[in-house]
């Protein structure tokens, strides 16, 4: 969320403009290394909340995390602790990125020579071409994991994620 409708030119300790639309960090994520939720926060467990009860939080995140079962006077908070998704910075904030691996193809080229570099009379049963080399290509286009993502799962540690509501 970019800073919009700035009402003052007040600067914080890092010389950034303070956004009066998000007072006291409402809507910010708080991460704990233990299973703990501060009294100003809610665990990011995908709860459905009443807009009237959490109006400041709703004014920041809106219905970005709704899944379709919410009533018109309700909104949903993120479900990061339930879905166990990794949080990734980027331009399309809130977009879901599927787990998986990039599509790939491997090519192995083998020449028909012995240790001295002389041609051998080895016979290739697959993929032989005129210059005495064989090419074997493999890919995994039918695997359900490949092609769903452009990233690979990094090493990780589990944390408890909360969202500030007051």
C-alpha atoms as one frame of an Amber mdcrd trajectory, in Angstrom:
protein
   0.000   0.000   0.000   1.553   3.311  -1.036   1.211   6.482   0.985  -1.887
   8.308  -0.250  -3.722  11.453   0.849  -0.941  12.509   3.176  -2.348  15.115
   5.577   0.942  16.352   7.023   4.616  16.532   6.168   5.630  15.076   9.530
   8.748  12.868   9.302   9.634   9.826  11.381  13.096   8.925  12.710  14.089
   7.514   9.309  13.090  10.755   7.553  10.056   9.140   5.894   6.701  10.884
   5.788   4.320   9.562   8.434   1.072   8.304   6.947  -1.842   9.450   9.115
  -4.135   6.931   7.413  -2.415   4.107   9.287  -1.979   5.438  12.850  -0.040
   3.305  15.302   0.854   0.766  12.601  -2.674  -0.613  12.182  -2.561  -3.326
   9.510   1.154  -3.993   9.982   2.379  -7.532  10.544   4.018  -8.499  13.812
   6.140 -11.645  13.810   6.917 -13.625  16.955   9.380 -16.517  17.315   6.899
 -18.154  19.733   3.153 -18.808  19.669   2.140 -15.436  21.162  -0.373 -12.749
  20.167  -0.048  -9.221  21.587  -3.251  -7.538  22.890  -3.176  -5.032  19.956
  -3.036  -7.841  17.402  -4.945 -10.759  15.950  -3.268 -13.961  14.761  -3.234
 -14.175  10.963  -5.548 -17.191  10.984  -8.026 -15.973   8.359 -10.712 -14.818
  10.789 -13.855 -13.169   9.412 -14.462  -9.889  11.258 -17.254  -7.308  11.362
 -16.299  -4.095   9.552 -17.941  -2.052  12.321 -15.925  -3.801  15.072 -12.570
  -3.395  13.297 -13.159  -0.284  11.183  -9.560   0.996  11.365  -8.137  -2.347
  10.246 -10.758  -2.587   7.484  -9.810   0.934   6.299  -6.251  -0.332   5.746
  -6.656  -3.863   4.287 -10.227  -3.697   2.981 -11.529  -6.965   1.541  -8.195
  -7.951  -0.087  -8.197 -11.310   1.732 -11.883 -12.233   1.313 -12.526 -15.679
  -0.162 -16.199 -15.380  -1.054 -18.080 -16.560   2.039 -18.120 -13.216   3.824
 -21.292 -11.152   4.337 -21.438  -7.550   3.093 -20.632  -6.206   6.572 -17.642
  -8.545   7.040 -14.042  -8.863   5.894 -11.309 -11.446   6.361  -7.780 -11.049
   7.694  -4.859 -12.960   6.110  -4.478 -16.658   6.925  -0.664 -16.873   6.877
  -0.466 -19.130   9.975  -2.983 -21.589   8.502  -1.805 -21.793   4.882   1.875
 -21.602   5.893   2.719 -19.558   2.802   6.017 -17.739   2.578   5.773 -13.974
   2.539   7.558 -12.507  -0.450   8.125  -8.834  -1.275   7.046  -7.720  -4.735
   4.932  -5.400  -6.809   1.652  -7.340  -6.905   0.996  -7.236  -3.147  -1.480
  -9.870  -1.973  -1.080 -12.096  -5.056  -0.885 -15.834  -4.364   2.076 -17.649
  -5.910   1.688 -21.408  -6.288   4.386 -23.720  -4.942   6.384 -25.680  -7.452
   9.439 -25.714  -9.626  10.150 -24.045 -12.956   9.631 -26.185 -16.060  12.947
 -27.627 -17.104  14.635 -29.692 -19.773  17.955 -31.536 -19.434  20.178 -32.323
 -22.394  23.127 -34.719 -22.151  25.521 -34.939 -25.088  27.870 -37.962 -25.258
  30.635 -38.475 -27.808  31.648 -41.935 -29.022  35.339 -41.793 -28.084  37.603
 -43.743 -25.790  39.944 -42.286 -23.136  42.551 -41.450 -25.792  40.058 -39.468
 -27.829  39.773 -42.101 -30.587  36.436 -42.990 -32.077  35.058 -46.216 -30.709
  32.775 -48.585 -32.470  30.165 -48.232 -29.746  26.636 -48.389 -31.097  24.057
 -45.958 -29.761  20.574 -47.281 -29.679  18.923 -43.888 -29.216  19.463 -40.484
 -30.754  22.648 -41.165 -32.745  23.499 -38.528 -35.321  26.021 -38.375 -38.203
  29.041 -37.009 -36.318  29.114 -39.877 -33.830  27.472 -38.088 -30.904  24.308
 -39.072 -29.158  21.902 -36.659 -27.556  19.497 -37.696 -24.793  16.831 -35.226
 -23.717  14.534 -35.586 -20.735  11.867 -33.351 -19.294   8.998 -33.624 -16.854
   6.041 -31.857 -18.498   3.411 -34.116 -16.911   4.625 -33.747 -13.329   2.112
 -31.653 -11.352   4.829 -29.680  -9.521   6.844 -28.435 -12.500   5.793 -25.210
 -14.171   3.713 -23.897 -11.252   6.352 -21.489  -9.992   9.535 -19.709 -10.929
  11.061 -20.357  -7.498  12.210 -23.279  -5.366  11.404 -23.697  -1.641  14.207
 -22.163   0.468  15.270 -23.345   3.913  12.922 -21.839   6.477  11.837 -21.500
  10.096   8.241 -21.317  11.330   7.085 -18.120  13.086   3.746 -16.806  14.411
   2.366 -13.910  12.341  -0.133 -11.384  13.715  -1.774  -8.245  12.321  -2.177
  -5.002  14.294  -5.797  -3.871  14.654  -5.411  -1.083  17.252
